[in-house]
């Protein structure tokens, strides 16, 4: 079994384990180098990918981008519109080119506001070059995982199957951080020493945090999420400025002071997994889990 398990995020439905590993491994290796880790600390044969992206791929789909031809009208009321509004608000707070919600008279819960949100995000640095149908598809993937138990179980089982007795580090990106967190919580006694979450939406209360399994403990003034391992687990959460998916940059208010939080600068590729992996902070967190 792998010593390091990588868990991808949303929008990877036309990828696969080997394809993602070919992209993640060089970036992960560069991050270890930036952290001045020993050259022989890890090899590509020690790394595996917990892949679940195909669960979101329609059977027989032939479109080049791998997404159904979604339009603004396909953004469903409720969860999808609320998450889209949250992305819009976050993008407006970090990108001067994005008009803030309500600035043009639109409201977040109307069909017209969905069109306005998609239009505003299409001009943002964060979503630059991403087709509208891909943005809508990402919304639907997050909703499917958090609201459809069958999809959730299958995705979580894919990740759990990769975590074995020799696994010491789990690195999880975006939606994958939710899958990985829940997978570790469902594996009592696992030997993972380091959980490294990058570009994570875990701290978004109401939409994500409050829907976690196991459910957060409501005791006290603010609910707290379960700790995904033993006392020796070190959890490092890295968020980039401008990453609108990682709305809550510091997860300590949700999971306790033991979470180590770091803020990175990934440039225009704020949410890109490889941009996170090449950073020295990410490399150091992985190296410490392997040492």
N, C-alpha and C positions, 0 to 999 in steps of 0.2 A: 504494500500500500504506500501511497505518496506521503512524504514528509510535509509537503505544502499543498494545500487544496485551494484552488482559485475558483471563485464563484462570480460569474458575469452578471451584468445588469440587464435592463430592458433593451429592446431593439435588436436582439441577437438571434432572431428566429431563423434566419437563413445561414447561420454559422454552424459550427460543430465543435466537438471537443478538440480535435487536432488543429483545426484552423485557429481557434482562439488561443490554444497553447503556443502556436507559432508566433503570435502577436504579443501575448503576455510575457512569455519567458524572457525575451531580450530586454524588455522594459524592467522586469523584476530584477534581472541580473545587473542592469545598469544602476538600479536603486541600491542594491547591495554594494556595488562598487563606490557609489557616492558616499555610502555609510562607512567605507573603508573596512568592509567585512573580508574575512579570509577568502581567497580565490577558490579554495576547494570546499567552502562551506556548503554549497548546494550545486547540483547539476540539473539539467532539464529532465533527466529520468526520475528525479525526486519530486516532480511537480505534476499534478493532475488537475483537470478542470471538472467541476461539478456542473454539467450542462443540462439545462432545462428549456432552452429557447424554443425547441421544436414543438413544445406544448402549445405555443401561440401561433404556429404556422398552419394556415388553412391547407387542407389536403388538396393537391393538384394545382396549387397557386402558381401562376406563370408570370406574374408581373415582375419587372426587372428589380424593383426595390424590395420585393417580397411582402409587400403590404397590400391589403385590399384597397380599392380606390375610395378611401374615406373622404368625406367633406365635413364642413362645419356642422351640417345637419346630423351627423352621426355621433356627435358628442352628447352622450346621454345626460339627462338631468340627474342631480344628486351628486354622487361621488366624482364622476368625470368632470362635470362643470366646476365643482368646488376645487378639485386639484388643479385644473386649468387656471382658475382665478388665482390660486396661490402661486403658481408659477409666474403668472403675469405680474402680480404684485412684487414678487422677489426680483424679477427681471427689471422692473421699473426702478427699484431701489438701488440697483447696482449699475444700470446702463442708462446714461442720459438720453440715448436715442429712443428709448421706449416710453411711450405715453402712459402715464399711470392710470389704473382702473378708475373710472368715474370722471376723469379729466375732460372727456368729450361728451359727458352726459349719459353714458351707458351704465347699466347696472349689471352686476356679475351673474345674476340668475335669469337672464333673458337670452333668447336665441340671438338677438342682435349683439349682445355682449360676447357671446362665443365667437362670432365672426370678428368682432373688434379685438378680442384677445389673441386669436390666431394671426390676425393681421399685424398686431403690435409685436408679437413674438417673432414673426417671420423677419422683422427688421432688426431684431436684437443680435448682439454678438453671440449670445449663447446658442440660439437656434439657427444661426446663419448657415445657409446651404442645406438645411433639413426640410424635406418636402412636407407639406401640410399633412398628407396621409400618414407620414411617419410619426408626426407629433400626436395625432389622434390615436394611432396604433399603440404608442407608448402609454397613453392614458388608459387605454383599454387593457393593456397587460397588467398595469398596477392594480386596476379595479378587479380584474379576473383573479389575481392571486389573493387579494385581500377579502374578496366576497364570495368566491366559489371554492368550496372546501375540497372538491375533487382535484381541481387544478393545484391548489395549495399542497395537498398531500403528495401528489405526484412530483412536484418540483422539490419539495423538501426531501422526499425519499431518494431522488437523484443525488442530492448533495450528501445525505447521510451515508449513502452507499460508498462514497469516496473517502469518507473519514474512517480510518482504521487505527489499530494500536500504535502504528508508527507516526501517525499524523501529529505534528507539533504546531503547525501554523495554518490558519484559515484566513485568506485574504478575499474580501468580498466587496463588490462594487455596486452602488446604486440599489435597485430592487433586490439584487443578489445579497445585499447586506441583511435585508429582512429575512430572506430564505435561509441564509447561513445562521443568523441569530436564532431563529426558531428551530433549525436543525440541531444546533448545539444544545439548546434547552431540552430537546427531546432525546438526548443521548447522555443520560446520567452516568458519571464516572469516566467520561471520555478523557483522553490524555492531551488534548490541545492546550498548549501553553500560551499561545498568542492569537488573539482575534484582531485583525486589522480591517477596519471598515473604511471605505473611501467613497466620497460622494454619496453619503447615506441619507435616506429620507426617514430614518427611524425616529427622529425627534419631532416629527410633525404630529402633534396631538390632534385628536378627533379623526383625522383621515387615516393615519398609519399607526401611531403609537397606541391609541386606544383600541385598535383592532388586533393587536398582537396576540399570539398564542405561545405560551400561557399569558392570560390577561394580566396587565399590570396590577400590582397591589394597591387598592384604593386608600389604604390606611394613611393617615397624616394629612397635611395640607395639600399635598400634591402626589398623585399616584406615581409609583416607582415600578419600573420594569424588572423582571427577574434577572439575576446574574447568570449569564450563559455558560457557567462552568464552575470549577472549584476555586478555592481561595488562591491557588497559584496561577490562575489565568490572568494574563495581562491584556486588557482591551485598549487598543489605540484607535481613535477615530480621527480621520483627517478630512477636512473640508476646505475647498478652495473658494477664495473670494470670487464672486460672480457665478458660482455653481448654484443655480436656482433649484435643482433637485434636492440638494442638501440645504434645505431652508433653515434648519436649526443646526448651526455650526458646532455648538457645544452640547454634548449629550449628557453632561453630568446632572442637569436638572431632571432628566428622565430616568437615568440608570445609576446615579450615585457618583460620589467623588472619586471612585476608583477608576473611572474611565479617563484615560489620557487623551486630551483633545489638542489637535494641532490645526493651524490655519495655514494654507499654502497659497501660492500664486501660480496658477496654471495658464495664465495668459488667456487668449481667446478660446482655448480648448479646455474650459474650466471643468467640464464634467467628464472628459475623456479618461478612461481607466489608465492608459499608458502614461499620461501626464502625471497622474498620482504615483504610479509605480516607480517612476524614475527619480522621485524625490528622495533625498537622503533620510528624511524622517520616516518615510515608508520603509526604506531599506533597513534602517536601524531597528524598527519594530519587528521586522521579519527575522533579522539576524539574532536579536535577543531571544526570540522564541525557539530558534534552532540551537543556540549555544548550550 
